[in-house]
Amino acid sequence: MTEKHERLADLARSALAMAAMRRSVVTYGELGAAIGLSGVQLRNDMRHVLNVVSDRCIEAGEPSLAVLVVNKQ
């Protein structure tokens, strides 16, 4: 992954950890807004960002936080 995706994954992990503590889910749009992605960037980069988040969680022996991201409710 690129340095950009690594940096955005740091931000996403923080936002998703907060959602996990609240026992809630986050839409792609909400997470995008939280990490500074929208429009085409959101569509193109979010999957890479969530892959990094998921890989880091798995490496740490934790459940993937990426499962908390859902389509618009």
DOTI-451587 format. One record per atom (N, C-alpha, C): atom name; z, x, y. Coordinates in nm, 3 decimals, padded with zeros to 5 digits, m for minus. Each point is the difference from the previous one (the first is absolute). Layout:
BEGIN
+------+---------+---------+---------+
| atom |      c3 |      c1 |      c2 |
+------+---------+---------+---------+
|   CA |       Z |       X |       Y |
...
+------+---------+---------+---------+
***
This chain:
BEGIN
+------+---------+---------+---------+
| atom |      c3 |      c1 |      c2 |
+------+---------+---------+---------+
|    N |  00.000 |  00.083 | m00.118 |
|   CA |  00.000 | m00.083 |  00.118 |
|    C |  00.000 |  00.088 |  00.125 |
|    N | m00.036 | m00.062 |  00.107 |
|   CA | m00.007 |  00.074 |  00.125 |
|    C |  00.137 |  00.005 |  00.068 |
|    N |  00.010 |  00.089 |  00.095 |
|   CA |  00.124 |  00.011 |  00.077 |
|    C |  00.030 | m00.131 |  00.072 |
|    N | m00.104 | m00.067 |  00.046 |
|   CA |  00.016 | m00.130 |  00.067 |
|    C |  00.065 | m00.101 | m00.095 |
|    N | m00.049 | m00.006 | m00.122 |
|   CA |  00.056 | m00.095 | m00.098 |
|    C |  00.144 |  00.036 | m00.035 |
|    N |  00.029 |  00.128 | m00.008 |
|   CA |  00.137 |  00.045 | m00.028 |
|    C |  00.094 | m00.044 |  00.112 |
|    N | m00.044 |  00.019 |  00.125 |
|   CA |  00.082 | m00.037 |  00.116 |
|    C |  00.021 | m00.152 |  00.005 |
|    N | m00.107 | m00.075 | m00.023 |
|   CA |  00.012 | m00.146 |  00.000 |
|    C |  00.085 | m00.049 | m00.116 |
|    N | m00.005 |  00.069 | m00.113 |
|   CA |  00.083 | m00.037 | m00.115 |
|    C |  00.148 |  00.016 |  00.032 |
|    N |  00.035 |  00.101 |  00.079 |
|   CA |  00.139 |  00.016 |  00.043 |
|    C |  00.047 | m00.123 |  00.077 |
|    N | m00.085 | m00.045 |  00.093 |
|   CA |  00.033 | m00.118 |  00.080 |
|    C |  00.006 | m00.125 | m00.087 |
|    N | m00.098 | m00.013 | m00.089 |
|   CA | m00.005 | m00.118 | m00.087 |
|    C |  00.121 | m00.006 | m00.093 |
|    N |  00.039 |  00.114 | m00.053 |
|   CA |  00.115 |  00.002 | m00.091 |
|    C |  00.125 | m00.049 |  00.071 |
|    N |  00.019 |  00.040 |  00.124 |
|   CA |  00.117 | m00.045 |  00.077 |
|    C | m00.004 | m00.152 |  00.019 |
|    N | m00.117 | m00.051 |  00.039 |
|   CA | m00.014 | m00.144 |  00.021 |
|    C |  00.021 | m00.077 | m00.131 |
|    N | m00.053 |  00.052 | m00.109 |
|   CA |  00.014 | m00.068 | m00.129 |
|    C |  00.143 |  00.009 | m00.054 |
|    N |  00.067 |  00.109 |  00.028 |
|   CA |  00.141 |  00.011 | m00.041 |
|    C |  00.085 | m00.105 |  00.071 |
|    N | m00.032 | m00.024 |  00.127 |
|   CA |  00.071 | m00.105 |  00.075 |
|    C | m00.027 | m00.137 | m00.061 |
|    N | m00.125 | m00.026 | m00.037 |
|   CA | m00.035 | m00.127 | m00.064 |
|    C |  00.074 | m00.015 | m00.132 |
|    N |  00.009 |  00.108 | m00.076 |
|   CA |  00.070 | m00.004 | m00.129 |
|    C |  00.148 | m00.032 |  00.021 |
|    N |  00.060 |  00.059 |  00.101 |
|   CA |  00.141 | m00.029 |  00.028 |
|    C |  00.021 | m00.146 |  00.040 |
|    N | m00.101 | m00.058 |  00.066 |
|   CA |  00.007 | m00.142 |  00.041 |
|    C | m00.044 | m00.092 | m00.113 |
|    N | m00.047 |  00.060 | m00.111 |
|   CA | m00.053 | m00.077 | m00.114 |
|    C | m00.114 | m00.090 |  00.044 |
|    N | m00.093 |  00.059 |  00.075 |
|   CA | m00.114 | m00.076 |  00.050 |
|    C | m00.130 |  00.076 | m00.028 |
|    N | m00.110 | m00.065 |  00.028 |
|   CA | m00.131 |  00.063 | m00.013 |
|    C | m00.058 |  00.021 |  00.140 |
|    N | m00.107 |  00.077 |  00.008 |
|   CA | m00.067 |  00.032 |  00.126 |
|    C | m00.149 | m00.022 | m00.022 |
|    N | m00.068 | m00.062 |  00.097 |
|   CA | m00.145 | m00.014 | m00.013 |
|    C | m00.067 |  00.131 |  00.039 |
|    N | m00.125 |  00.014 | m00.044 |
|   CA | m00.076 |  00.119 |  00.037 |
|    C | m00.007 |  00.013 |  00.152 |
|    N | m00.020 | m00.112 |  00.068 |
|   CA | m00.007 |  00.001 |  00.146 |
|    C |  00.130 |  00.044 |  00.065 |
|    N |  00.111 | m00.050 | m00.053 |
|   CA |  00.131 |  00.039 |  00.055 |
|    C |  00.026 |  00.149 | m00.021 |
|    N | m00.030 |  00.049 | m00.120 |
|   CA |  00.020 |  00.142 | m00.025 |
|    C | m00.095 |  00.083 |  00.085 |
|    N | m00.124 | m00.046 |  00.012 |
|   CA | m00.096 |  00.070 |  00.085 |
|    C |  00.051 |  00.011 |  00.143 |
|    N |  00.053 | m00.109 |  00.053 |
|   CA |  00.054 |  00.002 |  00.136 |
|    C |  00.117 |  00.097 |  00.011 |
|    N |  00.082 |  00.004 | m00.104 |
|   CA |  00.118 |  00.088 |  00.002 |
|    C | m00.038 |  00.147 | m00.001 |
|    N | m00.115 |  00.033 | m00.061 |
|   CA | m00.037 |  00.142 | m00.010 |
|    C | m00.119 |  00.035 |  00.089 |
|    N | m00.047 | m00.096 |  00.079 |
|   CA | m00.106 |  00.028 |  00.097 |
|    C | m00.142 | m00.013 | m00.052 |
|    N | m00.021 | m00.083 | m00.100 |
|   CA | m00.134 | m00.025 | m00.052 |
|    C | m00.041 | m00.144 |  00.026 |
|    N | m00.126 | m00.020 |  00.035 |
|   CA | m00.052 | m00.136 |  00.016 |
|    C | m00.151 |  00.003 | m00.024 |
|    N | m00.057 | m00.117 | m00.017 |
|   CA | m00.144 | m00.013 | m00.015 |
|    C | m00.057 |  00.082 | m00.114 |
|    N | m00.107 |  00.070 |  00.029 |
|   CA | m00.070 |  00.080 | m00.101 |
|    C |  00.090 |  00.111 | m00.054 |
|    N |  00.079 |  00.061 |  00.087 |
|   CA |  00.093 |  00.104 | m00.047 |
|    C |  00.096 | m00.054 | m00.103 |
|    N |  00.051 | m00.120 |  00.023 |
|   CA |  00.092 | m00.063 | m00.094 |
|    C | m00.069 | m00.017 | m00.135 |
|    N | m00.120 | m00.053 |  00.002 |
|   CA | m00.074 | m00.024 | m00.124 |
|    C | m00.032 |  00.131 | m00.072 |
|    N | m00.039 |  00.103 |  00.074 |
|   CA | m00.042 |  00.125 | m00.063 |
|    C |  00.114 |  00.091 | m00.042 |
|    N |  00.109 |  00.000 |  00.073 |
|   CA |  00.107 |  00.099 | m00.024 |
|    C |  00.120 | m00.053 | m00.078 |
|    N |  00.025 | m00.130 |  00.004 |
|   CA |  00.124 | m00.051 | m00.059 |
|    C |  00.012 |  00.032 | m00.149 |
|    N | m00.109 | m00.011 | m00.074 |
|   CA |  00.008 |  00.028 | m00.144 |
|    C |  00.040 |  00.144 | m00.027 |
|    N | m00.048 |  00.093 |  00.083 |
|   CA |  00.036 |  00.140 | m00.017 |
|    C |  00.148 |  00.022 |  00.033 |
|    N |  00.044 | m00.064 |  00.107 |
|   CA |  00.140 |  00.010 |  00.041 |
|    C |  00.091 | m00.054 | m00.109 |
|    N | m00.033 | m00.117 | m00.054 |
|   CA |  00.084 | m00.060 | m00.103 |
|    C | m00.004 |  00.080 | m00.130 |
|    N | m00.111 |  00.065 | m00.029 |
|   CA | m00.005 |  00.089 | m00.116 |
|    C |  00.097 |  00.116 |  00.015 |
|    N |  00.007 |  00.058 |  00.120 |
|   CA |  00.094 |  00.110 |  00.025 |
|    C |  00.144 | m00.050 | m00.013 |
|    N |  00.029 | m00.116 |  00.059 |
|   CA |  00.135 | m00.057 | m00.009 |
|    C |  00.037 | m00.022 | m00.146 |
|    N | m00.090 | m00.060 | m00.077 |
|   CA |  00.026 | m00.029 | m00.140 |
|    C |  00.021 |  00.129 | m00.080 |
|    N | m00.085 |  00.098 |  00.022 |
|   CA |  00.013 |  00.129 | m00.071 |
|    C |  00.134 |  00.066 |  00.029 |
|    N |  00.041 | m00.004 |  00.126 |
|   CA |  00.129 |  00.060 |  00.037 |
|    C |  00.117 | m00.072 | m00.067 |
|    N | m00.007 | m00.132 | m00.004 |
|   CA |  00.106 | m00.078 | m00.064 |
|    C |  00.010 |  00.035 | m00.148 |
|    N | m00.114 |  00.004 | m00.066 |
|   CA | m00.003 |  00.030 | m00.143 |
|    C |  00.053 |  00.140 | m00.027 |
|    N | m00.040 |  00.097 |  00.083 |
|   CA |  00.048 |  00.137 | m00.015 |
|    C |  00.152 |  00.009 |  00.015 |
|    N |  00.056 | m00.089 |  00.084 |
|   CA |  00.144 | m00.001 |  00.024 |
|    C |  00.074 | m00.084 | m00.103 |
|    N | m00.073 | m00.058 | m00.096 |
|   CA |  00.062 | m00.084 | m00.101 |
|    C |  00.044 | m00.136 |  00.052 |
|    N | m00.065 | m00.046 |  00.107 |
|   CA |  00.034 | m00.128 |  00.063 |
|    C | m00.111 | m00.101 | m00.025 |
|    N |  00.030 | m00.128 |  00.011 |
|   CA | m00.107 | m00.100 | m00.007 |
|    C | m00.093 |  00.016 |  00.121 |
|    N | m00.126 | m00.032 | m00.017 |
|   CA | m00.095 |  00.012 |  00.110 |
|    C |  00.028 | m00.103 |  00.108 |
|    N |  00.011 |  00.047 |  00.122 |
|   CA |  00.018 | m00.091 |  00.114 |
|    C | m00.130 | m00.070 |  00.038 |
|    N | m00.113 |  00.053 | m00.048 |
|   CA | m00.130 | m00.059 |  00.034 |
|    C | m00.014 | m00.143 | m00.049 |
|    N |  00.077 | m00.038 | m00.101 |
|   CA | m00.010 | m00.137 | m00.054 |
|    C |  00.053 | m00.104 |  00.099 |
|    N |  00.065 |  00.043 |  00.104 |
|   CA |  00.054 | m00.092 |  00.099 |
|    C | m00.106 | m00.044 |  00.102 |
|    N | m00.119 |  00.059 | m00.008 |
|   CA | m00.107 | m00.034 |  00.095 |
|    C | m00.088 | m00.109 | m00.061 |
|    N | m00.014 | m00.109 |  00.074 |
|   CA | m00.074 | m00.117 | m00.049 |
|    C | m00.108 | m00.041 |  00.100 |
|    N | m00.093 | m00.083 | m00.046 |
|   CA | m00.097 | m00.061 |  00.088 |
|    C |  00.073 | m00.099 |  00.091 |
|    N | m00.066 | m00.041 |  00.105 |
|   CA |  00.057 | m00.096 |  00.094 |
|    C |  00.057 | m00.120 | m00.075 |
|    N |  00.119 | m00.040 |  00.034 |
|   CA |  00.067 | m00.110 | m00.071 |
|    C | m00.039 | m00.134 |  00.056 |
+------+---------+---------+---------+
***
